[in-house]
Amino acid sequence: MKKIKISILLVAACCSANLFAGNEDRAGEAGASQLLINPWTRSVGFGGANTASVTGLEAMGLNIAGLAFTRKTELLVNHKRYLVGSDVSINSFGFAQKLGESGVLGVSVMSMKFGDIDITEVNLPEGGIGTFSPSYTTIDAGYSKKFSNSISGGLGVRIISESIANVSARGFAFDAGVRYVTGDNDQIKFGIALKNVGPSMKSSGDGLSFTEINDNNGVEIQSTQDHRAAAYQLPSLLHIGASYDFYLAATTDSTSSEISSDHRITVAANFTSNSFTKDQYRIGLEYGFKNMFMLRGGYVLEQGTWFDSEKRTSVYTGPAFGASFVAPLGKKGTTFGLHYAYQMTESFEGTHSIGIKLDL
């Protein structure tokens, strides 16, 4: 019965995606584009191709079903120098806790900072009257559960906040994901995730008001008028991914039939259907040694542009690279991880990400 329910969820997710499948003619109509940014380092180095294989707290950025594979407690801190040269930085923090035998609760916060921007007016186009600092904040909360040894699923909600000094917008969105694992030693993985599904957002605040002065028979009458702000939709998308683990010089335990190897190579692929921009294809490759050292790389292709950078509508040129070092702390499975990723961009000096993970 549980497998039937998961199958129904998969079909429903695919059907829902068809309602807003990629339409590049709608590019620029959506808002809250920060929801398309994955703040977590390992996934960035993988090119976002690891929808099927991502696990732990980091799965909240791609496929929340992977959150169910949290060992016990996870703490994750990440800093991103976004589009180096633009003075934009992204800081993220997350916490995940296993509940019972198969459920995991996760909470994360992503904050974007744009630095100080000069306040300008019609009569003072060069500024000099102060500065303001925009702030984008996204708070995620999700729950994921293993329904069997092969199937896990999860649901999440995200609260969205965008603000400057006198104008702000608030909204919320939902995520859902399913993960299926099969093969010897769970080498084959499939994942599907629906993200950023929610109602439209609209800006409001004193910054949309202005004072109008009318002359009525020599008497000045002042009145406050409000500009009407248009509502904008969220950038919903669908991820469909798969991955396969290769174990080099592997040995098989005769009693448990589990595969043991110091060397692992993971090949991953992902298709992303965007509701407002071109669809994307992602491929990734990761090498792991004893679950302590990992090197990874990925490439993102845009439908219709492929390897032609001049036709790209995204700032990213395609390649991404990353590395991880995970050190054991004690005999209870506690580890400390240091992760780094670099994503190449067209007009800036790339995006650097560094993260620290504590698995208790």
C-alpha positions as CSV (number, residue, x, y, z in Angstrom):
1,M,0.0,0.0,0.0
2,K,2.8,2.4,0.8
3,K,4.5,1.8,-2.6
4,I,1.2,2.5,-4.3
5,K,0.8,5.8,-2.5
6,I,4.4,6.8,-3.5
7,S,3.6,5.9,-7.1
8,I,0.5,8.1,-7.0
9,L,2.6,10.9,-5.7
10,L,5.1,10.5,-8.5
11,V,2.4,10.6,-11.1
12,A,0.8,13.7,-9.5
13,A,4.1,15.5,-9.4
14,C,4.7,14.9,-13.1
15,C,1.2,16.0,-14.0
16,S,1.5,19.1,-11.9
17,A,4.8,20.0,-13.7
18,N,3.0,19.8,-17.0
19,L,0.8,22.6,-15.9
20,F,3.7,25.1,-15.9
21,A,6.4,23.3,-17.9
22,G,9.3,25.4,-19.3
23,N,8.2,28.4,-21.4
24,E,11.1,30.7,-22.2
25,D,8.6,33.3,-23.5
26,R,7.7,33.9,-19.9
27,A,11.3,34.6,-18.9
28,G,11.5,37.6,-16.6
29,E,7.8,37.4,-15.4
30,A,8.6,35.5,-12.2
31,G,10.0,37.0,-9.0
32,A,11.8,35.6,-6.0
33,S,14.5,34.3,-8.3
34,Q,16.8,33.7,-5.3
35,L,14.7,30.4,-4.8
36,L,16.7,29.1,-7.8
37,I,20.0,29.4,-5.9
38,N,21.2,26.3,-4.1
39,P,23.1,27.5,-1.1
40,W,24.8,24.2,-0.2
41,T,28.4,23.6,-1.4
42,R,28.6,19.9,-2.3
43,S,25.6,20.1,-4.7
44,V,27.1,23.2,-6.3
45,G,30.3,21.4,-7.0
46,F,28.2,18.5,-8.5
47,G,26.5,21.0,-10.9
48,G,23.2,20.2,-9.2
49,A,23.1,16.8,-10.9
50,N,22.8,14.9,-7.6
51,T,19.0,15.1,-7.2
52,A,18.9,11.3,-6.7
53,S,22.0,10.9,-4.5
54,V,22.0,13.9,-2.3
55,T,21.5,13.1,1.4
56,G,21.2,14.8,4.7
57,L,20.4,18.4,5.4
58,E,21.8,19.5,2.0
59,A,19.0,17.6,0.3
60,M,16.6,20.4,1.3
61,G,18.2,22.4,-1.6
62,L,17.5,19.8,-4.3
63,N,15.3,16.8,-3.2
64,I,13.9,16.9,0.3
65,A,13.4,13.1,0.2
66,G,17.2,12.7,0.8
67,L,16.8,14.4,4.2
68,A,15.6,11.0,5.5
69,F,19.1,9.7,5.2
70,T,20.4,11.9,8.1
71,R,22.3,9.6,10.5
72,K,21.3,11.4,13.7
73,T,22.0,15.1,14.0
74,E,23.5,17.5,11.4
75,L,24.7,21.1,11.6
76,L,25.6,22.9,8.3
77,V,27.0,26.3,7.8
78,N,27.8,27.8,4.3
79,H,29.1,31.0,2.9
80,K,28.9,31.9,-0.8
81,R,30.6,34.7,-2.6
82,Y,28.0,35.0,-5.3
83,L,29.1,36.4,-8.7
84,V,32.4,37.7,-7.5
85,G,32.6,41.4,-8.4
86,S,29.0,42.1,-7.6
87,D,29.5,42.4,-3.8
88,V,26.7,39.9,-3.2
89,S,27.1,37.3,-0.4
90,I,24.9,34.5,0.7
91,N,25.1,33.0,4.2
92,S,23.2,29.8,5.1
93,F,22.7,27.7,8.3
94,G,20.8,24.5,8.8
95,F,19.9,21.9,11.4
96,A,18.5,18.4,11.0
97,Q,17.4,15.9,13.6
98,K,16.3,12.4,13.3
99,L,13.0,11.6,14.9
100,G,12.2,8.0,15.7
101,E,13.5,5.2,13.5
102,S,12.7,6.7,10.0
103,G,11.7,10.4,10.2
104,V,13.9,13.5,10.0
105,L,13.1,17.1,10.6
106,G,15.2,19.8,9.0
107,V,15.3,23.6,9.3
108,S,17.5,26.0,7.3
109,V,17.9,29.7,6.8
110,M,19.4,31.5,3.7
111,S,20.2,35.2,3.8
112,M,21.4,37.3,0.8
113,K,23.2,40.6,1.4
114,F,23.8,43.1,-1.4
115,G,25.9,45.7,0.5
116,D,25.1,49.4,0.8
117,I,23.5,51.1,-2.2
118,D,23.3,54.9,-2.6
119,I,19.8,56.5,-2.2
120,T,19.0,58.6,-5.3
121,E,16.3,61.0,-6.2
122,V,15.2,62.8,-9.4
123,N,17.0,65.9,-8.2
124,L,20.0,63.9,-6.8
125,P,20.7,61.1,-9.4
126,E,24.3,60.7,-8.0
127,G,23.2,60.1,-4.4
128,G,24.9,61.6,-1.4
129,I,21.9,61.5,0.9
130,G,22.5,58.1,2.5
131,T,22.4,54.4,1.6
132,F,20.1,51.4,1.9
133,S,20.7,47.7,2.0
134,P,18.3,45.2,0.4
135,S,17.8,41.9,2.2
136,Y,16.5,38.6,1.0
137,T,15.8,35.8,3.5
138,T,14.4,32.4,3.0
139,I,13.5,30.0,5.9
140,D,12.9,26.4,5.1
141,A,11.3,23.7,7.3
142,G,10.8,20.1,6.1
143,Y,10.1,16.6,7.1
144,S,11.3,13.4,5.4
145,K,10.7,9.8,6.1
146,K,11.8,6.3,4.9
147,F,8.8,4.3,3.9
148,S,10.8,1.2,3.2
149,N,14.4,0.2,2.5
150,S,13.9,1.5,-1.1
151,I,11.5,4.5,-0.9
152,S,11.7,7.8,1.0
153,G,9.7,10.9,0.6
154,G,9.5,14.4,2.0
155,L,7.5,17.7,2.2
156,G,8.8,21.1,2.9
157,V,7.6,24.7,3.3
158,R,9.6,27.8,2.8
159,I,8.9,31.3,4.0
160,I,10.2,34.1,1.6
161,S,11.0,37.6,2.6
162,E,12.3,40.4,0.4
163,S,12.8,44.0,1.7
164,I,14.5,47.3,1.4
165,A,14.1,50.3,3.7
166,N,10.5,51.1,2.8
167,V,9.2,48.3,0.5
168,S,8.9,44.6,1.3
169,A,7.2,41.4,0.1
170,R,6.3,38.2,1.9
171,G,5.3,34.8,0.6
172,F,5.6,31.1,1.0
173,A,6.1,28.0,-1.2
174,F,6.0,24.2,-0.9
175,D,8.5,21.5,-1.9
176,A,8.0,17.8,-2.3
177,G,10.3,14.9,-3.3
178,V,10.6,11.2,-3.7
179,R,13.7,9.0,-3.8
180,Y,13.9,5.4,-4.9
181,V,17.0,3.2,-4.2
182,T,17.7,-0.3,-5.7
183,G,20.5,-2.5,-6.9
184,D,23.4,-4.2,-5.0
185,N,24.4,-2.1,-2.0
186,D,21.9,0.5,-3.2
187,Q,24.0,1.5,-6.2
188,I,21.2,2.7,-8.3
189,K,19.1,5.8,-7.2
190,F,16.3,7.7,-8.8
191,G,14.8,11.0,-7.5
192,I,12.1,13.4,-8.4
193,A,11.4,16.8,-6.7
194,L,8.9,19.6,-7.2
195,K,10.0,22.9,-5.8
196,N,8.8,26.5,-5.3
197,V,5.1,25.9,-5.7
198,G,3.0,28.6,-4.0
199,P,0.8,31.6,-4.4
200,S,1.9,34.9,-6.1
201,M,3.8,37.6,-4.1
202,K,3.3,41.3,-4.1
203,S,5.3,44.2,-2.8
204,S,3.9,46.8,-0.4
205,G,5.1,49.6,1.9
206,D,5.6,53.4,2.2
207,G,8.0,53.4,-0.7
208,L,5.1,52.9,-3.1
209,S,3.4,56.0,-1.9
210,F,3.8,59.6,-3.1
211,T,2.4,63.0,-2.2
212,E,0.2,64.8,-4.8
213,I,-0.5,68.6,-4.6
214,N,-3.5,70.0,-6.4
215,D,-4.5,73.6,-6.8
216,N,-8.2,74.1,-6.1
217,N,-9.2,77.7,-6.7
218,G,-6.0,79.0,-5.1
219,V,-6.1,76.4,-2.3
220,E,-3.4,73.7,-2.3
221,I,-4.7,70.3,-1.4
222,Q,-2.3,67.6,-0.5
223,S,-3.1,63.9,-0.8
224,T,-1.2,60.7,-0.5
225,Q,-1.5,58.3,-3.4
226,D,-0.3,54.7,-3.7
227,H,1.3,53.0,-6.7
228,R,-0.3,49.7,-7.6
229,A,2.3,46.9,-7.4
230,A,1.8,44.0,-9.7
231,A,1.8,40.5,-8.3
232,Y,4.5,38.1,-9.5
233,Q,4.6,34.3,-9.6
234,L,7.3,32.0,-8.0
235,P,9.9,30.2,-10.2
236,S,8.5,26.7,-9.9
237,L,10.5,23.8,-11.2
238,L,10.7,20.0,-11.4
239,H,13.9,17.9,-10.9
240,I,14.1,14.4,-12.3
241,G,17.5,12.6,-11.6
242,A,19.3,9.3,-11.5
243,S,22.7,8.2,-10.2
244,Y,24.9,5.1,-10.2
245,D,27.8,4.1,-7.8
246,F,30.8,2.2,-9.1
247,Y,33.0,0.5,-6.5
248,L,36.6,-0.1,-7.6
249,A,38.4,-3.2,-6.3
250,A,35.4,-4.0,-4.2
251,T,34.9,-7.0,-1.9
252,T,31.6,-8.6,-0.9
253,D,30.9,-9.7,2.7
254,S,29.7,-13.3,2.6
255,T,27.2,-12.9,5.4
256,S,25.6,-9.6,4.7
257,S,26.3,-9.4,0.9
258,E,27.4,-5.8,1.4
259,I,30.0,-4.3,-1.0
260,S,33.1,-2.8,0.6
261,S,35.5,-0.6,-1.3
262,D,37.9,2.3,-0.5
263,H,37.2,3.8,-3.9
264,R,33.8,5.0,-5.2
265,I,32.8,6.8,-8.4
266,T,29.3,8.2,-8.7
267,V,27.8,9.2,-12.0
268,A,24.7,11.4,-11.9
269,A,22.4,13.1,-14.3
270,N,19.4,15.4,-13.9
271,F,16.7,17.1,-16.0
272,T,15.2,20.4,-14.7
273,S,12.0,21.7,-16.1
274,N,11.7,25.4,-15.3
275,S,8.4,27.1,-15.4
276,F,9.7,30.5,-16.6
277,T,13.1,29.8,-18.2
278,K,14.8,27.3,-20.4
279,D,14.9,23.7,-19.3
280,Q,18.3,22.4,-18.2
281,Y,20.3,19.1,-18.3
282,R,22.9,18.5,-15.6
283,I,25.6,15.8,-15.5
284,G,28.0,15.2,-12.6
285,L,30.9,12.9,-11.6
286,E,32.3,12.3,-8.1
287,Y,35.2,10.3,-6.8
288,G,35.3,9.3,-3.1
289,F,38.1,7.7,-1.1
290,K,37.1,6.0,2.1
291,N,34.3,8.5,2.6
292,M,37.0,11.0,3.7
293,F,38.2,12.7,0.5
294,M,35.9,13.6,-2.4
295,L,36.5,15.3,-5.7
296,R,33.5,16.2,-7.9
297,G,32.6,18.1,-11.1
298,G,29.5,19.0,-13.0
299,Y,28.2,20.6,-16.1
300,V,24.8,22.4,-16.8
301,L,23.4,22.5,-20.3
302,E,20.5,24.8,-21.3
303,Q,18.0,23.5,-23.8
304,G,18.4,25.2,-27.2
305,T,21.8,26.7,-26.3
306,W,23.9,23.6,-25.4
307,F,27.6,24.6,-25.6
308,D,27.0,28.0,-27.2
309,S,27.7,30.5,-24.5
310,E,26.5,33.4,-26.6
311,K,22.9,32.0,-26.6
312,R,22.8,31.4,-22.9
313,T,20.2,33.1,-20.8
314,S,21.9,32.2,-17.5
315,V,25.0,33.8,-16.1
316,Y,26.5,30.3,-15.6
317,T,28.8,29.0,-18.3
318,G,28.2,25.4,-17.4
319,P,31.2,23.9,-15.5
320,A,31.4,23.5,-11.7
321,F,34.0,21.9,-9.5
322,G,34.2,20.9,-5.8
323,A,36.1,19.0,-3.2
324,S,35.4,17.7,0.4
325,F,37.4,16.5,3.3
326,V,35.6,14.6,6.1
327,A,37.4,13.8,9.3
328,P,36.1,11.3,11.9
329,L,35.7,12.6,15.5
330,G,35.6,9.7,18.0
331,K,34.2,6.2,17.7
332,K,30.4,7.1,17.6
333,G,30.4,8.1,14.0
334,T,30.7,11.8,14.6
335,T,32.5,13.6,11.6
336,F,33.6,17.1,10.7
337,G,33.4,18.0,7.0
338,L,35.0,20.9,5.1
339,H,33.5,21.5,1.6
340,Y,34.5,23.9,-1.3
341,A,33.0,24.5,-4.7
342,Y,33.6,26.8,-7.6
343,Q,31.0,27.6,-10.3
344,M,32.1,29.3,-13.5
345,T,30.1,32.4,-14.8
346,E,29.9,34.4,-18.0
347,S,30.2,38.0,-16.9
348,F,31.6,37.9,-13.4
349,E,34.6,36.1,-11.7
350,G,32.7,32.9,-10.8
351,T,30.9,31.9,-7.6
352,H,32.8,30.5,-4.6
353,S,31.2,28.4,-1.9
354,I,32.6,27.1,1.3
355,G,30.8,25.0,3.9
356,I,31.3,23.3,7.2
357,K,29.3,20.2,8.3
358,L,29.1,18.6,11.7
359,D,27.5,15.2,11.8
360,L,26.9,14.2,15.4
